[in-house]
Amino acid sequence: MTMEQKKKAKSNNPILGIIKHNWGILLALVGLFILFSVISPTFLQVKNLSNILQQISMLCVCSVGMTFVILAGGIDLSVGAILGMTGGIMAYMMTATSMPFGFAILIGIITGILTGMLNGVMITYFTLPPFIITLASSQIIRGIVYLLTKGQSIYGFPDGFRMLGRDIHGVPVPVLLMIAVIAISAFLLYKTKYGRYIYAIGGNGQASYLSGINVRAMTIFVYAYAGLTATIAAIIMNARLNAAAPTAGQNYELNSIAAVVIGGTSMAGGEGKISGTIIGVLIIGVINNGMNLMNVSQGLQMVILGAVMILAVVLDMLRRKSEKKKH
């Protein structure tokens, strides 16, 4: 193999590509692992690491959907509310109407997609700011959740549904669902023309429109996809807890945005990777788990996570300014 062939093979290696693109946050993640393993002897135990993966599965699924939205130059503050609403709808269908859980899941998924589509339609056809539309829709959706559940949690789901939150032969099903969402999302983003359209729209919406891309349709798609991933997160949450609470999904939109930003996706759109988002989710999960092991108060945890997000945004701005100067 010639030197040129070796370089080409190296550049096509996905693992090396992920490391090259995310080396800064990967170092931060490794540093957190070392720090918490020194502080707490139980941190690196297999049971605790499995627990971290299961805890982050819901946030990771939501964050992957949020990555699509932010890459397209948008923002979605309703994903947490959609999670709560679809989780409540599925719970109600399974308990109050005794509907088979498969049909309840299907109704939840359709509801999540349609809610996301409605956000996209309002944003594109009425040229309204995504921040305002999704903030308003989150309030409406939360109201629907409280009306549906009467402010009470819904308990007691069929065993078949609860299996989605358990282990099969020692492998947690929530982790398998998370991996499936990541794989499908990566395929859509990197192996189809629609992924290229999303990057193009986020980079320059007007130029994308002039080049023949259906900007409206793609914008509606990314919000619908965010609604879908929020519903999948609701399925995992309901199955794990065997309950659907009216407050389910609170702060998930903020934590999803934090994971995406920490992962290096630009808030301006058009730049970022799913791999970065996954690392961002892992950083949040490791920080939460490590601080829980250290008995750090919830308030201080929120302060630290907020500081990490601010730092990530500042570093992203500095990196972009540095790249502009180079060009």
N, C-alpha and C positions, 0 to 999 in steps of 0.2 A: 504493500500500500504506500503510495507516494505521500509526501508531506501535505500536498493540496487535498488529497482524498481524506487524510486524517483530520485536517482542519474542518472539512465539510461534514464528516461524520460527527465530529465534536459539536459543531454548530447545530446539527440535527438531533442531538441527544436531548430529549425533553427534560431529564433530570438536571443536566448541566444548565439548560436554559432557565429552569425554575430557580436554581441557585444563583445564577448570574443576575437575574432580574430582581430577586428578592434577598440578596445577600445581607442587606442592612437589618431587615426585620427578622431574618433567620438567625442572625447573631444575637438579636435581642431575645428571641425565643429560647435559644440555647442558654443564654445568660440567666434567664428566668428559671429554666430547668435546674441549672447548677445551684442557683441561689436557694430555691425552695427545697432541693434535695439535701442541702447542707443544713438548712433550718429545721426541716421536718423529716425524720427517718421513714415515715410512711408515704411520703410523696411519690417515690419511684416504685412503690409496690404495684404489681399488676392489677390488683383490684381497684386501686385509686386511679391508675391511668385509664382503665376501662370506664370508670365512673366519669372521668373528665370527658372522654369521647361521647358518652351517652348524654351528658349534660349539655355539650356544645352542639349536639346533632340538630336540635330545633333552631338554634341561632344560626348555624352554618347554612341550613336550607334556606332560611329567610334572607341571609346575607348574600347568597348566590343570586337570588332574584333581585335584590337591591343593586347588585353589581351591574346587571343588565340595564337597570333604570339610570344609574349614575353614569355609566359609559355612554348612554344616549343623551346625556346632558340634562337629565331630569332629577327629581327627588321624590320619594314616596314616604309620607308620614302616616300612612294608613295601614301599613302591613301588620302592625301589632293588633289593630282593631279588627282587621280581616281575619287574623288568626283566632281572635276571641269569638267573632261572629260565626265563622264556619265551624269552629269547635263546638259552640253552643247549638248550632243547627243540627250537626251530626248527633250530638248527645241527645237532643230532644227527639229526633227521629227514632233513635234506637231504644229509648226508654218509654216515651209517652205513646208512640204509635206501634211499638214492637216491630219496626221495620228491620229487615235483614241488614246487617252492618255493611254489606257490600253496596247496597242501594243508598244507604245513608252517606257513605263515603263519596259515592258518585254525585249525589246532590250537593254535598259540601264542596267538592272540586268545581262543579259547574258554577256554584254561587261565588266562589273565590275568583274564578276567571272572569265572570261577568262583572263583578265589582271592580276588578282591576281595569277591565275594558271601559267601564263607565268613567273611571278616572281619566283614562287616556282620551276618550271622546271629549270630555269637558275641557281638557287641556288643549287638544289640537283644533277642534272645530270652533271653540269659543275664544281661542288664544288667551287663556287664563293662566296665571302663574302656577306651576306645579306645587309650589310650597303652599299656597293658599287653598287650592282645590283639595289636595290630599289631607291637609290639616282639617278642613271643614268636613270632608267625608269621614275622617276618623271619628269626629264627634258624633256625626249621624249614625255611624255604624255602632259605636259604643252604646248609643241610646237604644238601638235595635236589640243589642245583646241583653241589656238590662230589662227591656220589655219582654223579650223572649224567655229569659230565665227568671224574671221577677226578682232579680238581685240575688238569687240563690244558686249555689253550685248544683250540678246534676251528676248523680253518682250511678254506678252499677251498670257496666256495659257487658255485652256478650263475651264469652271466653275467646271466640275467634278474633274479635276486635282487639282484645287485650294482649293477644299474642304478638301484635305489632309493636308492643312496648317491652317485650321480654327477650330472653336469650333462646336461640335455637342451636343446640349442640355447643353451647358455650360462646356462641357468637351473638352479640346484641343486635336485634332486628333494627332498632333506630339507627345504628351505625351503618348497616347495610342500605337502608333507605337513603341516608345521607350520601353515601358513596354513589348510589344510583343517580341521585339528583346532580351531583358534581359531574359525573361522567356524561350524562345527557346534556347538561349545560355547556360543558367544555366542547362537546361535539358541535352543538349549535353555534357556539361563538367562534370556533376556530376552523371548522370543517365545512361550513355552509356559507352561502353568499349573504345570508341574513346577518350573520355575525359581522361580516365586513361592513354591511349597511349600518349596523349599530355603531361601530367605531367611527364611520364616516359622518353620521348624523351628529354624534357627540363632538367631533372635531370641527365641523362646519355645516350646520343645518342648511343654510342657504345654498351653499355649493352642492350639497347632496341633492337638494331639490332640483337644481338646475341640471345636474348630471342624470336625472331620470329616476332617482330613488323615491319611492312613495313614503315620504317622511311621516305623514299622518298614520298610515297603516303600521309602520314599524314602531312608532311611538306608542300606539295603542297596544301593539304586541308586547312591548317590554313591561308595560303596566299590567297587562293580563298575566304575563309570566310571573311577575311579582305576586299577584293574587294567587296564582297556582302554588307557588312555593310556600306562601304563608299558610295555605290550606294543608299542605303536606306536613308542615311544622305542627299544625293543629292536630292532625291525626296522631303524630308521634307523642305530643304532649298528653292528649286525652288517653291514649293507650298506656302510657307510662304511669299516669296518675290515677287511672280509672275514675276520672272526674273531669268535668268542664266547669270552670269558674268564670263568672262574668268579668273578672279582672284579668283573665288569661291574656297574655301577650303584651301587657303594659310594659313600656320602655323597649320593646323589641325593635321598633323602628329606629330608635336612637342607638341602640347597641349594634344593630345591623349597619347603620351608617358609619359608626365608629370602626367596626371591623373592616369595612370596605376602604375607609380612609387610611386606617393604620396599614392596610395591605398595599397601599401605594396607588390606588385608583384616584385619578384627579377629579375633584369636585366640579371642574369645568367640563368634564366629559371627554370622550375620545381616547383615553389613555388609562390602562390598567389591565390586570390579569386576575382570573379566578384563583390561581395559585396564591396570589398575594392576599386575597380575601380570606382564603382558608387559613393562612398563617396568622392573619389578623384575628380571626375567630379563636384560633388556638392560643394566641397571646392573651386575649380576654378570658378564655376559659382557665388557663393556667394561673393567671393573676387571681381570679375569683377563688379557685380551688386552694391555691397556696395561702391566700389570706384567710380563708375559712379554717384551714388547718392551724393557722397562727392565732385564731380567735380574734381577728381584726373586726371591728364594728362595721355594720352595713354602711353607715354614713361615711366612714373613712374610705371604704372600698369605692364608693361612688365618686369621692373626691379624686382618688388615685386614677380611676378609669377616665374621668373627665380630663385630668392633666395629661394622661397618655394620648388622648384624642387631640388635644390642643397641640401637643408636641408633634404628633404625626402631620397635622395640617401645616404647621410652621415649616417642618422639614420638607414637605411636598412643595411649598411655595419657594423655598430657598433652592431646591433642586431644579425647579422649572426656570427660575431666574438665571441659574448657572448655565442651564442648557441654552437659553436664549442668547446669553453673552457669547457662548461658543460658536453659535450659528451667525 
